[in-house]
Amino acid sequence: MLPQIQLIPGAISEILASVSETGILTLADRYGLMAAALDESLDEEERGCVNRLLRSVLKGRIRVVADLSAAA
């Protein structure tokens, strides 16, 4: 049986704020985005935020790192 993945309420806006501030997408952020992608109850605004983040990664505007946190 696969483990249940649940998105923490408010996680999308927190990820968006963090990435906007640092320009870095961390491992923890990617796990949050994975949970969001699997969450069928996302509203249009949250889904749009996830899509914007992913487009920014594809265009090279956001750097993807293996660190768990962007804090130095």
PyMOL commands that set and color helices and strands:
alter all, ss='L'
color gray80, all
select helices_A, chain A and resi 11-22+27-38+44-58
alter helices_A, ss='H'
color red, helices_A
select strands_A, chain A and resi 24-25+63-64
alter strands_A, ss='S'
color yellow, strands_A
deselect
rebuild
show_as cartoon
